[in-house]
Amino acid sequence: MKDLEKKYSNEQLYVKAFYLHHLLDYFRETRYDVNNLELVLKKFLENEIIFEFLDKNGNTINYQLVIKQIFQLLRENQRELYEDLKSVHNLSLEKNREQKKRKI
């Protein structure tokens, strides 16, 4: 039971949420082909991610496993990911159009 508690600890959930949020932002901001999931994930790792930190005691904390889990989740749910990204993109376009209309 302790292993399950540790696996789903708030710290781990916050870390996963942080990385996932950062990755989803990267999808919106990148100039790479977002339809090529592997390319986006590779470039995200190369350009955006720091997955190893030192704590105040000098101990290394490595979140590489967390990142691998997020990537695997996205690979397994590509269709849903792209549907969500498309809907967010369409909402952004509509919002921009409305703002332009108001300025005119």
C-alpha positions in Angstrom: 0.0 0.0 0.0 2.9 2.4 0.8 4.2 1.9 -2.7 0.9 2.9 -4.2 0.8 6.0 -2.0 4.3 7.0 -3.0 3.5 6.3 -6.7 0.5 8.6 -6.6 1.9 11.2 -4.1 1.0 14.8 -4.6 4.6 15.6 -5.5 4.6 13.1 -8.4 1.2 14.4 -9.6 2.4 18.0 -9.5 5.5 17.1 -11.4 3.6 15.3 -14.0 1.1 18.1 -14.3 3.9 20.6 -14.7 5.7 18.7 -17.4 2.4 17.9 -19.2 1.3 21.5 -19.1 4.7 22.7 -20.4 4.6 20.1 -23.2 1.1 21.1 -24.3 2.2 24.7 -24.4 5.1 23.6 -26.6 2.7 22.0 -29.1 1.0 25.4 -29.5 4.3 27.4 -29.7 6.5 25.1 -31.8 7.3 25.6 -35.4 7.9 21.8 -35.9 5.3 19.7 -37.5 2.9 18.9 -34.6 1.5 16.0 -36.6 4.9 14.3 -36.2 4.6 13.4 -32.5 8.0 11.8 -32.3 9.7 14.8 -33.7 7.9 17.2 -31.3 8.8 15.0 -28.3 12.4 14.7 -29.4 12.7 18.5 -29.9 10.9 19.1 -26.6 13.5 16.9 -24.8 16.4 18.6 -26.6 15.3 22.2 -26.2 12.9 22.6 -23.3 13.3 20.0 -20.6 15.5 19.8 -17.6 14.7 16.5 -15.9 17.5 16.4 -13.3 17.7 18.7 -10.3 19.8 19.0 -7.2 18.0 19.4 -3.9 19.2 21.6 -1.1 21.3 18.7 0.3 23.0 18.1 -3.1 21.0 15.0 -3.8 20.1 14.4 -7.5 16.4 14.2 -8.3 15.7 12.7 -11.7 12.3 13.0 -13.3 13.2 11.2 -16.5 10.8 8.3 -15.7 7.9 10.8 -15.2 8.7 12.3 -18.7 8.8 8.8 -20.2 5.4 8.0 -18.7 3.9 11.3 -20.1 5.3 10.6 -23.5 4.0 7.0 -23.5 0.5 8.3 -22.5 0.6 10.7 -25.4 1.7 8.0 -27.8 -1.1 5.7 -26.6 -3.7 8.5 -26.9 -2.5 10.4 -30.1 -6.0 10.6 -31.6 -7.4 12.3 -28.4 -4.3 14.5 -28.2 -4.8 15.8 -31.7 -8.5 16.3 -31.3 -7.9 18.4 -28.2 -5.1 20.4 -29.8 -7.3 21.0 -32.8 -10.2 22.2 -30.7 -7.9 24.5 -28.7 -6.4 25.9 -31.9 -9.9 26.5 -33.3 -11.0 28.3 -30.2 -7.9 30.5 -30.4 -8.6 31.4 -34.0 -12.3 32.3 -33.2 -11.2 34.4 -30.2 -8.7 36.3 -32.5 -11.4 36.9 -35.1 -13.7 38.3 -32.5 -11.1 40.6 -31.1 -10.3 41.9 -34.6 -14.0 42.5 -35.3 -14.3 44.6 -32.1 -11.4 46.8 -33.1 -12.9 47.6 -36.5 
